[in-house]
Structure formats: structure tokens, C-alpha cells
Amino acid sequence: MNTVHPDIATHFENLKDPRVEGKTRHLLNDIVIIAICGVIGGASGWEQIEIFGKAKQEWFSNFLELPNGIPG
């Protein structure tokens, strides 16, 4: 059973990606979802969000693409 409400992932799918195309390793939607979950989980800053993401990578892989793992 998917524990994430589908609207969380789909809510940001139309978010315009300001990054240079071809110079990114991670999907913007993956980054946004991990950051939101990390902050809800108590992370305060990118380093803590990365630690949170790596600790929950197996769970995130159930509903995120993560083509290059957790962004770091």
C-alpha cells in the first residue's frame, strides 16, 4: 500500500525547473518531496534533509524515481 497521498507527488509535477537542462542528476519533483518530508520530519537545512533522505531511501523509492539515489 502506498502511504503517500498521490496529490503530494502530483501537486508539484508542473513546477517549472529553473535548472540548466542536461546539468542535473536528480529530478526536481524528487528533491521537492524529499525536502518537504525532511522538514516535516524535523530537518533544518540541506545537510539534515540529505541525512533524512538517505535514512528513508527505501521508503522514498516506493513512490519517487530517484534515478541517481538521494540528492546530496
PDB file as gemmi writes it, atoms N, CA and C in Angstrom:
CRYST1    1.000    1.000    1.000  90.00  90.00  90.00 P 1                      
ATOM      1  N   MET A   1       0.842  -1.183   0.000  1.00  0.00           N  
ATOM      2  CA  MET A   1       0.000   0.000   0.000  1.00  0.00           C  
ATOM      3  C   MET A   1       0.887   1.246   0.000  1.00  0.00           C  
ATOM      4  N   ASN A   2       0.586   2.169  -0.875  1.00  0.00           N  
ATOM      5  CA  ASN A   2       1.328   3.429  -0.945  1.00  0.00           C  
ATOM      6  C   ASN A   2       0.859   4.323   0.194  1.00  0.00           C  
ATOM      7  N   THR A   3       1.776   4.722   1.068  1.00  0.00           N  
ATOM      8  CA  THR A   3       1.412   5.511   2.236  1.00  0.00           C  
ATOM      9  C   THR A   3       1.393   7.010   1.968  1.00  0.00           C  
ATOM     10  N   VAL A   4       1.781   7.439   0.775  1.00  0.00           N  
ATOM     11  CA  VAL A   4       1.792   8.854   0.446  1.00  0.00           C  
ATOM     12  C   VAL A   4       0.563   9.163  -0.390  1.00  0.00           C  
ATOM     13  N   HIS A   5      -0.162  10.186  -0.016  1.00  0.00           N  
ATOM     14  CA  HIS A   5      -1.326  10.599  -0.792  1.00  0.00           C  
ATOM     15  C   HIS A   5      -0.846  10.998  -2.175  1.00  0.00           C  
ATOM     16  N   PRO A   6      -1.470  10.484  -3.232  1.00  0.00           N  
ATOM     17  CA  PRO A   6      -0.976  10.764  -4.584  1.00  0.00           C  
ATOM     18  C   PRO A   6      -0.906  12.247  -4.934  1.00  0.00           C  
ATOM     19  N   ASP A   7      -1.698  13.091  -4.283  1.00  0.00           N  
ATOM     20  CA  ASP A   7      -1.656  14.513  -4.581  1.00  0.00           C  
ATOM     21  C   ASP A   7      -0.342  15.165  -4.163  1.00  0.00           C  
ATOM     22  N   ILE A   8       0.357  14.607  -3.204  1.00  0.00           N  
ATOM     23  CA  ILE A   8       1.641  15.186  -2.792  1.00  0.00           C  
ATOM     24  C   ILE A   8       2.619  15.136  -3.957  1.00  0.00           C  
ATOM     25  N   ALA A   9       2.754  13.988  -4.576  1.00  0.00           N  
ATOM     26  CA  ALA A   9       3.695  13.845  -5.688  1.00  0.00           C  
ATOM     27  C   ALA A   9       3.206  14.579  -6.932  1.00  0.00           C  
ATOM     28  N   THR A  10       1.922  14.524  -7.204  1.00  0.00           N  
ATOM     29  CA  THR A  10       1.415  15.143  -8.427  1.00  0.00           C  
ATOM     30  C   THR A  10       1.228  16.649  -8.292  1.00  0.00           C  
ATOM     31  N   HIS A  11       1.137  17.140  -7.086  1.00  0.00           N  
ATOM     32  CA  HIS A  11       0.921  18.571  -6.873  1.00  0.00           C  
ATOM     33  C   HIS A  11       2.039  19.419  -7.478  1.00  0.00           C  
ATOM     34  N   PHE A  12       3.262  18.919  -7.439  1.00  0.00           N  
ATOM     35  CA  PHE A  12       4.419  19.691  -7.895  1.00  0.00           C  
ATOM     36  C   PHE A  12       4.909  19.288  -9.285  1.00  0.00           C  
ATOM     37  N   GLU A  13       4.225  18.377  -9.974  1.00  0.00           N  
ATOM     38  CA  GLU A  13       4.735  17.895 -11.247  1.00  0.00           C  
ATOM     39  C   GLU A  13       4.763  18.964 -12.338  1.00  0.00           C  
ATOM     40  N   ASN A  14       3.997  20.018 -12.196  1.00  0.00           N  
ATOM     41  CA  ASN A  14       4.016  21.103 -13.181  1.00  0.00           C  
ATOM     42  C   ASN A  14       4.918  22.262 -12.767  1.00  0.00           C  
ATOM     43  N   LEU A  15       5.647  22.083 -11.692  1.00  0.00           N  
ATOM     44  CA  LEU A  15       6.586  23.103 -11.225  1.00  0.00           C  
ATOM     45  C   LEU A  15       7.684  23.276 -12.266  1.00  0.00           C  
ATOM     46  N   LYS A  16       7.908  24.507 -12.705  1.00  0.00           N  
ATOM     47  CA  LYS A  16       8.927  24.788 -13.718  1.00  0.00           C  
ATOM     48  C   LYS A  16      10.315  24.635 -13.098  1.00  0.00           C  
ATOM     49  N   ASP A  17      11.149  23.880 -13.764  1.00  0.00           N  
ATOM     50  CA  ASP A  17      12.503  23.613 -13.280  1.00  0.00           C  
ATOM     51  C   ASP A  17      13.443  24.709 -13.788  1.00  0.00           C  
ATOM     52  N   PRO A  18      14.001  25.540 -12.886  1.00  0.00           N  
ATOM     53  CA  PRO A  18      14.866  26.639 -13.313  1.00  0.00           C  
ATOM     54  C   PRO A  18      16.304  26.211 -13.598  1.00  0.00           C  
ATOM     55  N   ARG A  19      16.617  24.943 -13.369  1.00  0.00           N  
ATOM     56  CA  ARG A  19      17.996  24.481 -13.536  1.00  0.00           C  
ATOM     57  C   ARG A  19      18.343  24.310 -15.018  1.00  0.00           C  
ATOM     58  N   VAL A  20      19.629  24.290 -15.312  1.00  0.00           N  
ATOM     59  CA  VAL A  20      20.111  24.117 -16.674  1.00  0.00           C  
ATOM     60  C   VAL A  20      19.852  22.678 -17.108  1.00  0.00           C  
ATOM     61  N   GLU A  21      19.109  22.528 -18.206  1.00  0.00           N  
ATOM     62  CA  GLU A  21      18.769  21.200 -18.702  1.00  0.00           C  
ATOM     63  C   GLU A  21      20.038  20.438 -19.091  1.00  0.00           C  
ATOM     64  N   GLY A  22      20.095  19.182 -18.699  1.00  0.00           N  
ATOM     65  CA  GLY A  22      21.256  18.357 -19.007  1.00  0.00           C  
ATOM     66  C   GLY A  22      22.365  18.447 -17.976  1.00  0.00           C  
ATOM     67  N   LYS A  23      22.228  19.345 -17.016  1.00  0.00           N  
ATOM     68  CA  LYS A  23      23.266  19.513 -15.994  1.00  0.00           C  
ATOM     69  C   LYS A  23      22.740  19.106 -14.613  1.00  0.00           C  
ATOM     70  N   THR A  24      21.708  18.291 -14.608  1.00  0.00           N  
ATOM     71  CA  THR A  24      21.116  17.880 -13.343  1.00  0.00           C  
ATOM     72  C   THR A  24      21.180  16.362 -13.214  1.00  0.00           C  
ATOM     73  N   ARG A  25      21.364  15.900 -12.012  1.00  0.00           N  
ATOM     74  CA  ARG A  25      21.409  14.463 -11.750  1.00  0.00           C  
ATOM     75  C   ARG A  25      20.120  13.961 -11.106  1.00  0.00           C  
ATOM     76  N   HIS A  26      19.358  14.868 -10.522  1.00  0.00           N  
ATOM     77  CA  HIS A  26      18.183  14.471  -9.757  1.00  0.00           C  
ATOM     78  C   HIS A  26      16.943  15.186 -10.279  1.00  0.00           C  
ATOM     79  N   LEU A  27      15.823  14.510 -10.208  1.00  0.00           N  
ATOM     80  CA  LEU A  27      14.562  15.084 -10.657  1.00  0.00           C  
ATOM     81  C   LEU A  27      14.070  16.119  -9.649  1.00  0.00           C  
ATOM     82  N   LEU A  28      13.586  17.235 -10.159  1.00  0.00           N  
ATOM     83  CA  LEU A  28      13.110  18.310  -9.285  1.00  0.00           C  
ATOM     84  C   LEU A  28      12.002  17.818  -8.365  1.00  0.00           C  
ATOM     85  N   ASN A  29      11.070  17.040  -8.883  1.00  0.00           N  
ATOM     86  CA  ASN A  29       9.971  16.535  -8.062  1.00  0.00           C  
ATOM     87  C   ASN A  29      10.510  15.694  -6.894  1.00  0.00           C  
ATOM     88  N   ASP A  30      11.528  14.869  -7.147  1.00  0.00           N  
ATOM     89  CA  ASP A  30      12.135  14.074  -6.075  1.00  0.00           C  
ATOM     90  C   ASP A  30      12.726  14.985  -5.002  1.00  0.00           C  
ATOM     91  N   ILE A  31      13.446  16.025  -5.425  1.00  0.00           N  
ATOM     92  CA  ILE A  31      14.075  16.951  -4.475  1.00  0.00           C  
ATOM     93  C   ILE A  31      13.022  17.648  -3.621  1.00  0.00           C  
ATOM     94  N   VAL A  32      11.969  18.124  -4.256  1.00  0.00           N  
ATOM     95  CA  VAL A  32      10.903  18.845  -3.535  1.00  0.00           C  
ATOM     96  C   VAL A  32      10.233  17.936  -2.513  1.00  0.00           C  
ATOM     97  N   ILE A  33       9.890  16.726  -2.908  1.00  0.00           N  
ATOM     98  CA  ILE A  33       9.199  15.799  -1.998  1.00  0.00           C  
ATOM     99  C   ILE A  33      10.114  15.423  -0.826  1.00  0.00           C  
ATOM    100  N   ILE A  34      11.369  15.130  -1.094  1.00  0.00           N  
ATOM    101  CA  ILE A  34      12.303  14.782  -0.013  1.00  0.00           C  
ATOM    102  C   ILE A  34      12.487  15.962   0.928  1.00  0.00           C  
ATOM    103  N   ALA A  35      12.595  17.173   0.383  1.00  0.00           N  
ATOM    104  CA  ALA A  35      12.767  18.364   1.229  1.00  0.00           C  
ATOM    105  C   ALA A  35      11.550  18.596   2.115  1.00  0.00           C  
ATOM    106  N   ILE A  36      10.365  18.481   1.542  1.00  0.00           N  
ATOM    107  CA  ILE A  36       9.140  18.676   2.341  1.00  0.00           C  
ATOM    108  C   ILE A  36       9.060  17.633   3.456  1.00  0.00           C  
ATOM    109  N   CYS A  37       9.278  16.385   3.102  1.00  0.00           N  
ATOM    110  CA  CYS A  37       9.220  15.320   4.116  1.00  0.00           C  
ATOM    111  C   CYS A  37      10.297  15.507   5.177  1.00  0.00           C  
ATOM    112  N   GLY A  38      11.497  15.913   4.752  1.00  0.00           N  
ATOM    113  CA  GLY A  38      12.583  16.134   5.701  1.00  0.00           C  
ATOM    114  C   GLY A  38      12.261  17.231   6.694  1.00  0.00           C  
ATOM    115  N   VAL A  39      11.715  18.334   6.219  1.00  0.00           N  
ATOM    116  CA  VAL A  39      11.354  19.445   7.113  1.00  0.00           C  
ATOM    117  C   VAL A  39      10.237  19.016   8.058  1.00  0.00           C  
ATOM    118  N   ILE A  40       9.246  18.310   7.543  1.00  0.00           N  
ATOM    119  CA  ILE A  40       8.183  17.796   8.419  1.00  0.00           C  
ATOM    120  C   ILE A  40       8.774  16.862   9.464  1.00  0.00           C  
ATOM    121  N   GLY A  41       9.816  16.101   9.065  1.00  0.00           N  
ATOM    122  CA  GLY A  41      10.485  15.176   9.976  1.00  0.00           C  
ATOM    123  C   GLY A  41      11.479  15.833  10.916  1.00  0.00           C  
ATOM    124  N   GLY A  42      11.613  17.165  10.856  1.00  0.00           N  
ATOM    125  CA  GLY A  42      12.464  17.871  11.807  1.00  0.00           C  
ATOM    126  C   GLY A  42      13.792  18.360  11.268  1.00  0.00           C  
ATOM    127  N   ALA A  43      14.068  18.118   9.986  1.00  0.00           N  
ATOM    128  CA  ALA A  43      15.334  18.578   9.403  1.00  0.00           C  
ATOM    129  C   ALA A  43      15.324  20.098   9.275  1.00  0.00           C  
ATOM    130  N   SER A  44      16.470  20.694   9.526  1.00  0.00           N  
ATOM    131  CA  SER A  44      16.591  22.153   9.371  1.00  0.00           C  
ATOM    132  C   SER A  44      17.848  22.448   8.576  1.00  0.00           C  
ATOM    133  N   GLY A  45      17.714  22.408   7.286  1.00  0.00           N  
ATOM    134  CA  GLY A  45      18.843  22.674   6.401  1.00  0.00           C  
ATOM    135  C   GLY A  45      19.089  21.502   5.478  1.00  0.00           C  
ATOM    136  N   TRP A  46      19.827  21.778   4.388  1.00  0.00           N  
ATOM    137  CA  TRP A  46      20.035  20.769   3.349  1.00  0.00           C  
ATOM    138  C   TRP A  46      20.800  19.555   3.830  1.00  0.00           C  
ATOM    139  N   GLU A  47      21.776  19.736   4.710  1.00  0.00           N  
ATOM    140  CA  GLU A  47      22.533  18.582   5.201  1.00  0.00           C  
ATOM    141  C   GLU A  47      21.633  17.624   5.970  1.00  0.00           C  
ATOM    142  N   GLN A  48      20.770  18.167   6.811  1.00  0.00           N  
ATOM    143  CA  GLN A  48      19.855  17.319   7.573  1.00  0.00           C  
ATOM    144  C   GLN A  48      18.795  16.684   6.670  1.00  0.00           C  
ATOM    145  N   ILE A  49      18.378  17.409   5.629  1.00  0.00           N  
ATOM    146  CA  ILE A  49      17.426  16.837   4.673  1.00  0.00           C  
ATOM    147  C   ILE A  49      18.084  15.663   3.942  1.00  0.00           C  
ATOM    148  N   GLU A  50      19.347  15.802   3.571  1.00  0.00           N  
ATOM    149  CA  GLU A  50      20.069  14.705   2.930  1.00  0.00           C  
ATOM    150  C   GLU A  50      20.167  13.494   3.854  1.00  0.00           C  
ATOM    151  N   ILE A  51      20.512  13.717   5.109  1.00  0.00           N  
ATOM    152  CA  ILE A  51      20.595  12.623   6.090  1.00  0.00           C  
ATOM    153  C   ILE A  51      19.239  11.943   6.229  1.00  0.00           C  
ATOM    154  N   PHE A  52      18.182  12.735   6.341  1.00  0.00           N  
ATOM    155  CA  PHE A  52      16.828  12.199   6.432  1.00  0.00           C  
ATOM    156  C   PHE A  52      16.500  11.373   5.188  1.00  0.00           C  
ATOM    157  N   GLY A  53      16.797  11.930   4.010  1.00  0.00           N  
ATOM    158  CA  GLY A  53      16.509  11.241   2.755  1.00  0.00           C  
ATOM    159  C   GLY A  53      17.228   9.909   2.649  1.00  0.00           C  
ATOM    160  N   LYS A  54      18.482   9.886   3.029  1.00  0.00           N  
ATOM    161  CA  LYS A  54      19.247   8.633   2.974  1.00  0.00           C  
ATOM    162  C   LYS A  54      18.724   7.615   3.973  1.00  0.00           C  
ATOM    163  N   ALA A  55      18.286   8.078   5.139  1.00  0.00           N  
ATOM    164  CA  ALA A  55      17.727   7.170   6.142  1.00  0.00           C  
ATOM    165  C   ALA A  55      16.401   6.573   5.680  1.00  0.00           C  
ATOM    166  N   LYS A  56      15.677   7.301   4.840  1.00  0.00           N  
ATOM    167  CA  LYS A  56      14.358   6.869   4.368  1.00  0.00           C  
ATOM    168  C   LYS A  56      14.370   6.479   2.890  1.00  0.00           C  
ATOM    169  N   GLN A  57      15.539   6.236   2.322  1.00  0.00           N  
ATOM    170  CA  GLN A  57      15.649   5.979   0.886  1.00  0.00           C  
ATOM    171  C   GLN A  57      14.784   4.796   0.438  1.00  0.00           C  
ATOM    172  N   GLU A  58      14.765   3.735   1.189  1.00  0.00           N  
ATOM    173  CA  GLU A  58      13.950   2.575   0.804  1.00  0.00           C  
ATOM    174  C   GLU A  58      12.477   2.970   0.711  1.00  0.00           C  
ATOM    175  N   TRP A  59      11.997   3.741   1.665  1.00  0.00           N  
ATOM    176  CA  TRP A  59      10.606   4.203   1.657  1.00  0.00           C  
ATOM    177  C   TRP A  59      10.355   5.133   0.476  1.00  0.00           C  
ATOM    178  N   PHE A  60      11.254   6.103   0.256  1.00  0.00           N  
ATOM    179  CA  PHE A  60      11.097   7.035  -0.858  1.00  0.00           C  
ATOM    180  C   PHE A  60      11.079   6.305  -2.201  1.00  0.00           C  
ATOM    181  N   SER A  61      11.845   5.230  -2.306  1.00  0.00           N  
ATOM    182  CA  SER A  61      11.924   4.513  -3.585  1.00  0.00           C  
ATOM    183  C   SER A  61      10.605   3.842  -3.962  1.00  0.00           C  
ATOM    184  N   ASN A  62       9.661   3.783  -3.036  1.00  0.00           N  
ATOM    185  CA  ASN A  62       8.341   3.232  -3.334  1.00  0.00           C  
ATOM    186  C   ASN A  62       7.502   4.161  -4.210  1.00  0.00           C  
ATOM    187  N   PHE A  63       7.819   5.463  -4.209  1.00  0.00           N  
ATOM    188  CA  PHE A  63       6.978   6.395  -4.953  1.00  0.00           C  
ATOM    189  C   PHE A  63       7.747   7.506  -5.677  1.00  0.00           C  
ATOM    190  N   LEU A  64       9.067   7.570  -5.514  1.00  0.00           N  
ATOM    191  CA  LEU A  64       9.883   8.525  -6.257  1.00  0.00           C  
ATOM    192  C   LEU A  64      10.753   7.764  -7.250  1.00  0.00           C  
ATOM    193  N   GLU A  65      11.198   8.437  -8.294  1.00  0.00           N  
ATOM    194  CA  GLU A  65      12.025   7.769  -9.304  1.00  0.00           C  
ATOM    195  C   GLU A  65      13.469   7.578  -8.831  1.00  0.00           C  
ATOM    196  N   LEU A  66      14.069   8.590  -8.226  1.00  0.00           N  
ATOM    197  CA  LEU A  66      15.435   8.550  -7.690  1.00  0.00           C  
ATOM    198  C   LEU A  66      16.439   7.892  -8.655  1.00  0.00           C  
ATOM    199  N   PRO A  67      16.574   8.411  -9.888  1.00  0.00           N  
ATOM    200  CA  PRO A  67      17.464   7.794 -10.854  1.00  0.00           C  
ATOM    201  C   PRO A  67      18.925   7.759 -10.420  1.00  0.00           C  
ATOM    202  N   ASN A  68      19.334   8.664  -9.555  1.00  0.00           N  
ATOM    203  CA  ASN A  68      20.705   8.698  -9.040  1.00  0.00           C  
ATOM    204  C   ASN A  68      20.734   8.693  -7.526  1.00  0.00           C  
ATOM    205  N   GLY A  69      19.747   8.067  -6.918  1.00  0.00           N  
ATOM    206  CA  GLY A  69      19.686   7.982  -5.461  1.00  0.00           C  
ATOM    207  C   GLY A  69      19.190   9.275  -4.832  1.00  0.00           C  
ATOM    208  N   ILE A  70      19.485   9.425  -3.565  1.00  0.00           N  
ATOM    209  CA  ILE A  70      19.091  10.599  -2.799  1.00  0.00           C  
ATOM    210  C   ILE A  70      20.032  11.748  -3.137  1.00  0.00           C  
ATOM    211  N   PRO A  71      19.483  12.912  -3.454  1.00  0.00           N  
ATOM    212  CA  PRO A  71      20.345  14.060  -3.749  1.00  0.00           C  
ATOM    213  C   PRO A  71      21.204  14.424  -2.542  1.00  0.00           C  
ATOM    214  N   GLY A  72      22.417  14.807  -2.803  1.00  0.00           N  
ATOM    215  CA  GLY A  72      23.298  15.185  -1.711  1.00  0.00           C  
ATOM    216  C   GLY A  72      24.275  16.235  -2.084  1.00  0.00           C  
TER     217      GLY A  72                                                      
END                                                                             
